[in-house]
Amino acid sequence: MTSFDASPQLNVWRALLALAVVFVMLATTGWTALRRQQDTAPLPASLSAWEHGRIGGHRLPDPDSAPAALARFFASLTEVQRVNLAHRFPLAVGNMNGAPVELRYRANRLALGEAREVERQRMRDERLTPAGQHQAGRRMNRFGALLSPGRQILAFDPSGSGRAAEVLGDLREAERVSVVVPGVDTDLLTFQRTYRRWSAPVGMAESLYAAEHAAAPSTRTAVIAWADYTAPSGMGMEAATAMRAEDGAVRLDSLLRALPGESRVSLFCHSYGSVLCGLAAPTLPGRVTDIAVAGSPGMRVETVSELRTHARVWAMRDADDWIQDVPYLEVGGLGHGADPVSPGFGARVLSAREARGHGGYFVPGTDSLRNFAEIGVGAYRAVDCAHGSGVCRAGLSDAATSGRA
C-alpha cells in the first residue's frame, strides 16, 4: 500500500472479508507453488553451496544460525578468509545476518554484478517475448543503479520480484538507527523511483535521513530502507491477510538482532508494513525503543497492550488518506484489526498535516516527516500531536535526558 490510489478498490476489501474459506484454499496451493519456485532460485542455490563449503578444513556454520553465532564465526576469520567467502558465496554472505556489514556490502556488489550480467543476456534471448526482454532491461538498469558508487546494499535477492535493503549513513558508528518498513507493491523495480520519489523505500529513507540530520546535526544516525520481505502485490487477497507480514516479521527480527553496536532503533512502518511491525512487536530486541506507523490498515490487534512490546507506539494518518475507509476489523484471518489512530487503540497519535494522501508521509516539509525525524533522534518533546493537543507527549522526556539515548 505504498504508492497507489485505491479508493475504487475499497469494495474489494469488503468482499475479501467474506472469503475466508476461499483464502485457505488459495493460500495453500499458492504457497506450495511459491516454495517450488524458490527452491531453484539464486539465493537458495548460494546458500546450498555455502552449506557444502569449507574454510581452513572446517565446515561452514549453518546459515540459519542465530546472528550472534554467525558474528562470532566471522570474527574468528582473517580478513583474507572473510573476503574469500564473499567472493565464493556472494548472495549467501550478502544476505547473512551476522556477517559484518561492510562484508555484506562487498558481497552484494558482487551479487549485483552477476545479476546484472544475467539480465543483460536475457535482453538478447530470442526465446523471450518482447515484453520479457523489456523486463530484463528494466532489471538490468535497476541493478546497475544499485551498483552506483557509495551505495551500501545490506540485502539483495534477485529471485522473482526481488528483495533489497540499503543503508544510509554509518551503521556501525550510529547512535540512532531508523528502519523504514514499506507496504505493498514493493520489489526491486519499485525500491527506488523518480516519479513520486518519496513513496518508494529509498526515497523514504533518504528523506528521513536528511530530516534527522536537520533535527539533530550532532547525533550520529543511520537509516535502513528495508524492503527485504516479499510484499503483497496490489489490493488483493495477500494484502488482506497476514501471510506475507508473518514471514516479514521473522526477517525483520533477524535483521534487528544482527545490527552492530548498541544503537537505539526506531521502526517507521508504512501501510501494510505496519501489519508486519505489529506481528514483530512482541519479540523485538530491547534496543527497539519506538514503533511509528503511518497510513495503517491495522496491526493485527485491538489495543497497544496486545502488541506486548516495551517500545513506544506512535500512529498517524493524513485526513486525505483513503486507508481510513478500509474496514478496521479481522474476520477469519482477513483484515488487520483495530484502527491504530482510534482513541481506544492507545497509540500516541501524531500530526500528519500536509502529508497529502496515502503515499505522502515522507515528503519533505510535512508534519509527518518532521515527527518521524524527532522520534528517530529521540527528541520526543519536539513532536507535534494530532489535533493540536500535547497528549501524545504525556510522560515523555527526550532520550538524551532519560537515559535511553
C-alpha positions as CSV (number, residue, x, y, z in Angstrom):
1,M,0.0,0.0,0.0
2,T,2.9,2.3,-0.7
3,S,2.1,4.1,-3.8
4,F,-1.3,3.9,-5.4
5,D,-4.8,5.5,-5.0
6,A,-7.1,2.6,-4.2
7,S,-10.4,4.2,-3.2
8,P,-12.2,2.5,-6.1
9,Q,-10.9,-0.8,-4.8
10,L,-12.2,-0.4,-1.2
11,N,-15.2,-2.6,-2.0
12,V,-12.7,-5.4,-2.8
13,W,-11.5,-5.3,0.8
14,R,-15.1,-5.7,2.0
15,A,-15.7,-8.6,-0.4
16,L,-12.4,-10.3,0.7
17,L,-13.6,-10.3,4.3
18,A,-16.3,-12.7,3.3
19,L,-14.0,-15.1,1.5
20,A,-12.0,-16.8,4.4
21,V,-12.7,-20.3,3.2
22,V,-11.6,-19.5,-0.4
23,F,-8.5,-17.9,1.0
24,V,-7.4,-21.0,2.8
25,M,-7.6,-22.9,-0.4
26,L,-5.8,-20.3,-2.4
27,A,-3.1,-19.7,0.2
28,T,-2.3,-23.4,0.5
29,T,-1.9,-24.0,-3.2
30,G,-0.2,-20.7,-3.9
31,W,2.3,-21.1,-1.1
32,T,3.2,-24.6,-2.4
33,A,3.9,-23.2,-5.9
34,L,5.9,-20.3,-4.4
35,R,8.1,-22.7,-2.4
36,R,8.8,-24.8,-5.5
37,Q,9.8,-21.8,-7.4
38,Q,12.1,-20.6,-4.6
39,D,13.9,-24.0,-4.4
40,T,15.7,-23.3,-7.7
41,A,16.3,-19.5,-7.2
42,P,19.7,-17.9,-7.0
43,L,19.8,-17.2,-3.2
44,P,18.8,-20.8,-2.1
45,A,21.4,-22.1,-4.6
46,S,24.1,-19.9,-3.0
47,L,23.0,-21.0,0.5
48,S,23.2,-24.6,-0.6
49,A,26.7,-24.1,-1.9
50,W,27.6,-22.5,1.4
51,E,26.3,-25.5,3.4
52,H,28.6,-27.7,1.4
53,G,31.6,-25.4,1.6
54,R,34.7,-25.4,3.9
55,I,37.3,-23.0,5.0
56,G,40.6,-23.9,6.7
57,G,39.5,-27.6,6.5
58,H,36.4,-26.9,8.6
59,R,32.7,-26.9,7.5
60,L,31.0,-23.6,7.4
61,P,28.3,-22.9,10.0
62,D,24.6,-23.3,9.4
63,P,23.5,-20.1,7.5
64,D,20.3,-20.2,9.6
65,S,22.3,-19.9,12.9
66,A,21.5,-17.1,15.2
67,P,23.1,-13.8,14.1
68,A,25.3,-13.7,17.3
69,A,26.7,-17.1,16.4
70,L,27.4,-16.1,12.8
71,A,29.0,-12.9,14.1
72,R,31.4,-14.9,16.2
73,F,32.2,-17.1,13.3
74,F,33.2,-14.2,11.0
75,A,35.1,-12.6,13.9
76,S,37.2,-15.7,14.1
77,L,38.4,-15.4,10.5
78,T,41.1,-13.4,9.0
79,E,40.2,-10.5,6.6
80,V,41.5,-12.6,3.7
81,Q,39.3,-15.5,4.7
82,R,36.2,-13.2,5.0
83,V,36.8,-11.7,1.6
84,N,37.3,-15.2,0.1
85,L,33.9,-16.3,1.4
86,A,32.2,-13.2,0.0
87,H,33.7,-14.0,-3.5
88,R,32.8,-17.7,-3.3
89,F,29.2,-17.2,-1.9
90,P,28.2,-13.6,-2.6
91,L,24.4,-14.0,-2.3
92,A,24.7,-16.1,0.8
93,V,27.1,-13.7,2.6
94,G,25.3,-10.6,1.3
95,N,22.1,-11.7,3.0
96,M,23.6,-13.3,6.1
97,N,22.5,-11.6,9.3
98,G,25.6,-11.8,11.5
99,A,28.2,-11.1,8.7
100,P,30.0,-7.8,9.1
101,V,28.0,-5.1,7.4
102,E,31.0,-3.9,5.2
103,L,31.4,-7.6,4.1
104,R,27.8,-7.7,3.2
105,Y,28.1,-4.5,1.1
106,R,31.0,-6.0,-0.7
107,A,29.3,-9.4,-1.3
108,N,26.1,-7.7,-2.6
109,R,28.1,-5.6,-5.1
110,L,29.5,-8.9,-6.5
111,A,26.0,-10.4,-6.5
112,L,24.5,-7.4,-8.2
113,G,27.2,-7.5,-10.9
114,E,26.4,-11.1,-11.6
115,A,22.7,-10.5,-11.6
116,R,23.1,-7.5,-14.0
117,E,25.0,-9.7,-16.4
118,V,22.3,-12.4,-16.3
119,E,19.7,-9.7,-17.2
120,R,21.9,-8.4,-20.0
121,Q,22.0,-11.9,-21.5
122,R,18.2,-12.2,-21.1
123,M,17.7,-9.0,-23.0
124,R,19.2,-10.7,-26.1
125,D,17.4,-14.1,-25.5
126,E,15.2,-14.6,-28.5
127,R,13.2,-17.2,-26.6
128,L,11.8,-14.4,-24.5
129,T,8.8,-12.3,-25.7
130,P,9.5,-8.6,-26.3
131,A,7.8,-7.9,-23.0
132,G,10.1,-10.3,-21.3
133,Q,13.2,-8.7,-22.9
134,H,11.9,-5.3,-21.8
135,Q,11.5,-6.5,-18.3
136,A,15.0,-7.9,-18.3
137,G,16.3,-4.5,-19.4
138,R,14.5,-2.8,-16.6
139,R,16.0,-5.2,-14.1
140,M,19.5,-4.7,-15.6
141,N,19.2,-1.0,-15.2
142,R,17.9,-1.3,-11.6
143,F,20.9,-3.5,-10.7
144,G,23.2,-1.0,-12.3
145,A,21.7,1.8,-10.3
146,L,22.2,-0.2,-7.1
147,L,25.9,-0.6,-8.1
148,S,26.4,3.2,-8.1
149,P,29.5,4.3,-6.1
150,G,28.8,4.9,-2.4
151,R,25.6,2.8,-2.2
152,Q,25.5,0.4,0.8
153,I,23.3,-2.6,-0.1
154,L,22.7,-4.7,3.0
155,A,20.5,-7.3,1.4
156,F,19.8,-8.3,-2.2
157,D,17.8,-11.2,-3.7
158,P,17.1,-11.2,-7.4
159,S,14.7,-14.1,-7.2
160,G,11.2,-13.4,-8.5
161,S,10.2,-9.8,-8.0
162,G,13.2,-9.5,-5.7
163,R,14.1,-8.0,-2.3
164,A,16.6,-5.4,-1.1
165,A,17.8,-3.3,1.8
166,E,20.0,-0.3,1.7
167,V,21.8,1.7,4.4
168,L,22.3,5.4,4.6
169,G,25.0,6.6,7.0
170,D,27.5,4.6,9.1
171,L,25.6,1.7,10.6
172,R,28.5,0.7,12.9
173,E,29.0,4.2,14.4
174,A,25.4,5.3,14.6
175,E,23.9,6.3,17.9
176,R,20.4,6.0,16.5
177,V,19.2,3.7,13.7
178,S,15.9,4.1,11.9
179,V,14.4,1.3,9.8
180,V,11.8,2.1,7.1
181,V,9.3,-0.8,6.5
182,P,7.3,-0.2,3.4
183,G,4.0,-1.7,2.2
184,V,2.5,-3.5,-0.8
185,D,3.8,-3.4,-4.3
186,T,7.4,-3.1,-3.0
187,D,10.0,-5.0,-5.0
188,L,13.3,-4.4,-6.8
189,L,11.8,-2.3,-9.5
190,T,9.8,-0.1,-7.1
191,F,12.6,0.0,-4.5
192,Q,13.5,3.4,-5.9
193,R,11.6,5.8,-8.1
194,T,12.0,9.1,-9.9
195,Y,8.3,9.9,-10.1
196,R,6.7,10.0,-6.6
197,R,10.2,9.6,-5.2
198,W,9.2,9.9,-1.5
199,S,6.7,7.0,-1.7
200,A,9.4,4.4,-2.6
201,P,11.6,2.8,0.1
202,V,14.9,4.5,-0.9
203,G,13.2,7.9,-1.2
204,M,11.5,7.4,2.2
205,A,14.9,6.6,3.8
206,E,16.7,9.5,2.1
207,S,14.1,11.9,3.2
208,L,14.1,10.6,6.8
209,Y,17.9,10.6,6.9
210,A,18.1,14.3,5.8
211,A,15.3,15.3,8.3
212,E,17.0,13.5,11.2
213,H,20.3,15.4,10.4
214,A,18.4,18.7,10.3
215,A,16.7,17.8,13.7
216,A,19.9,16.8,15.5
217,P,23.1,17.6,13.5
218,S,25.4,16.3,16.2
219,T,23.6,12.9,16.5
220,R,25.2,10.1,14.5
221,T,22.3,8.5,12.6
222,A,21.8,5.7,10.1
223,V,18.6,4.8,8.2
224,I,17.8,1.5,6.5
225,A,15.4,1.3,3.6
226,W,14.3,-2.3,4.4
227,A,12.4,-4.0,1.6
228,D,13.8,-7.4,2.4
229,Y,10.5,-9.2,2.5
230,T,8.1,-10.4,-0.2
231,A,5.4,-7.7,0.0
232,P,1.9,-8.3,-1.4
233,S,1.1,-7.2,-4.9
234,G,-1.8,-4.9,-5.2
235,M,-5.0,-4.8,-3.1
236,G,-5.9,-8.5,-3.4
237,M,-6.1,-11.4,-1.1
238,E,-2.5,-11.2,0.1
239,A,-2.9,-7.6,1.2
240,A,-6.0,-8.5,3.2
241,T,-4.2,-11.3,5.1
242,A,-1.1,-11.5,7.3
243,M,0.7,-14.3,5.4
244,R,3.4,-12.0,3.9
245,A,3.7,-10.0,7.1
246,E,4.3,-13.1,9.2
247,D,7.3,-14.1,7.1
248,G,8.5,-10.5,7.0
249,A,8.2,-10.2,10.8
250,V,10.7,-13.1,11.2
251,R,13.1,-11.5,8.7
252,L,12.8,-8.1,10.4
253,D,13.6,-9.6,13.8
254,S,16.6,-11.3,12.4
255,L,17.9,-8.1,10.9
256,L,17.5,-6.2,14.2
257,R,19.3,-8.8,16.2
258,A,22.2,-8.6,13.7
259,L,22.7,-4.8,13.8
260,P,26.2,-3.8,15.0
261,G,26.9,-1.7,18.1
262,E,24.4,-0.6,20.8
263,S,22.4,2.0,18.9
264,R,18.8,2.6,19.8
265,V,16.4,1.6,17.0
266,S,13.1,3.1,15.7
267,L,10.8,1.4,13.2
268,F,8.8,3.5,10.7
269,C,6.2,1.3,9.2
270,H,4.0,2.4,6.3
271,S,0.7,0.9,5.3
272,Y,1.0,-2.9,5.1
273,G,4.4,-2.5,6.7
274,S,2.6,-1.7,9.9
275,V,0.9,-5.1,9.8
276,L,4.4,-6.6,9.7
277,C,5.6,-4.4,12.5
278,G,2.6,-5.3,14.6
279,L,3.4,-9.0,14.3
280,A,7.0,-8.4,15.0
281,A,6.4,-6.3,18.1
282,P,6.2,-9.0,20.8
283,T,9.7,-10.4,20.2
284,L,11.6,-7.2,19.2
285,P,15.0,-6.9,20.9
286,G,15.3,-4.4,23.7
287,R,17.2,-1.9,21.6
288,V,14.0,-1.1,19.7
289,T,12.6,1.9,21.5
290,D,9.9,3.1,19.1
291,I,7.4,1.8,16.5
292,A,5.7,4.5,14.4
293,V,3.0,3.6,11.9
294,A,1.5,5.7,9.1
295,G,-1.5,5.0,6.9
296,S,-2.0,1.7,8.7
297,P,-4.8,-0.8,7.9
298,G,-4.2,-2.2,11.4
299,M,-1.6,-4.0,13.4
300,R,-3.4,-7.4,13.9
301,V,-4.5,-6.4,17.4
302,E,-7.3,-4.4,19.1
303,T,-5.1,-2.3,21.5
304,V,-1.5,-1.3,22.1
305,S,-1.3,-3.6,25.1
306,E,-2.0,-6.6,22.9
307,L,1.2,-5.9,21.0
308,R,3.1,-6.9,24.1
309,T,6.0,-4.6,23.4
310,H,8.3,-2.5,25.5
311,A,8.6,0.0,22.6
312,R,6.6,3.3,22.4
313,V,3.9,3.0,19.8
314,W,3.1,6.0,17.6
315,A,0.4,6.4,14.9
316,M,-0.6,8.9,12.3
317,R,-2.9,9.2,9.4
318,D,-3.5,12.1,7.0
319,A,-7.0,13.4,6.6
320,D,-7.0,12.6,2.9
321,D,-5.7,9.1,3.2
322,W,-8.0,6.5,1.6
323,I,-6.9,3.9,4.1
324,Q,-9.3,5.3,6.6
325,D,-12.2,3.7,4.6
326,V,-10.8,0.2,4.9
327,P,-12.8,-1.9,7.4
328,Y,-10.8,-2.0,10.6
329,L,-11.6,-5.5,11.8
330,E,-10.4,-9.1,11.4
331,V,-12.6,-11.9,10.4
332,G,-11.4,-15.4,9.6
333,G,-7.8,-14.2,9.0
334,L,-8.9,-11.4,6.7
335,G,-8.5,-7.8,7.8
336,H,-5.9,-6.4,10.2
337,G,-7.8,-5.4,13.4
338,A,-8.4,-2.0,15.0
339,D,-7.5,1.4,13.7
340,P,-4.2,2.5,15.3
341,V,-5.2,6.2,15.4
342,S,-8.5,5.5,17.2
343,P,-8.7,6.6,20.8
344,G,-9.4,3.1,22.1
345,F,-6.3,1.7,20.5
346,G,-3.9,3.5,22.8
347,A,-1.1,4.7,20.5
348,R,0.4,8.1,20.8
349,V,-1.3,9.9,17.8
350,L,0.9,12.3,15.8
351,S,0.1,15.1,13.4
352,A,0.3,14.2,9.7
353,R,-0.6,17.6,8.3
354,E,0.4,18.2,4.7
355,A,1.1,14.5,4.0
356,R,-1.4,14.6,1.1
357,G,-2.8,11.1,0.9
358,H,-1.6,7.6,1.4
359,G,1.9,7.9,-0.1
360,G,2.9,11.3,1.2
361,Y,4.1,10.7,4.8
362,F,7.8,11.0,3.9
363,V,7.5,14.1,1.7
364,P,9.9,16.9,2.9
365,G,8.2,19.8,4.7
366,T,5.3,17.7,6.1
367,D,4.5,17.3,9.8
368,S,4.6,13.6,9.4
369,L,8.3,13.6,8.3
370,R,9.2,16.1,11.0
371,N,7.6,13.9,13.6
372,F,9.3,10.8,12.3
373,A,12.7,12.6,12.4
374,E,12.2,13.8,16.0
375,I,11.3,10.2,17.1
376,G,14.3,8.9,15.1
377,V,16.7,11.1,17.1
378,G,14.9,10.6,20.4
379,A,13.6,14.2,20.7
380,Y,10.2,13.2,21.9
381,R,9.2,16.6,23.4
382,A,9.5,18.1,20.0
383,V,6.9,16.0,18.3
384,D,3.5,17.6,17.2
385,C,0.5,15.6,18.4
386,A,-2.7,15.2,16.3
387,H,-5.5,17.9,16.7
388,G,-3.0,20.4,18.3
389,S,-3.0,18.6,21.6
390,G,0.0,17.6,23.7
391,V,-1.4,14.3,24.8
392,C,1.0,12.2,22.7
393,R,3.9,13.6,24.6
394,A,2.5,12.8,28.0
395,G,5.0,11.3,30.4
396,L,7.9,11.5,27.9
397,S,11.3,13.2,28.1
398,D,13.9,13.3,25.4
399,A,16.0,10.2,25.1
400,A,19.2,12.1,25.9
401,T,17.8,13.2,29.3
402,S,16.1,9.9,30.2
403,G,19.0,7.5,30.0
404,R,17.7,5.9,26.7
405,A,19.8,7.8,24.2
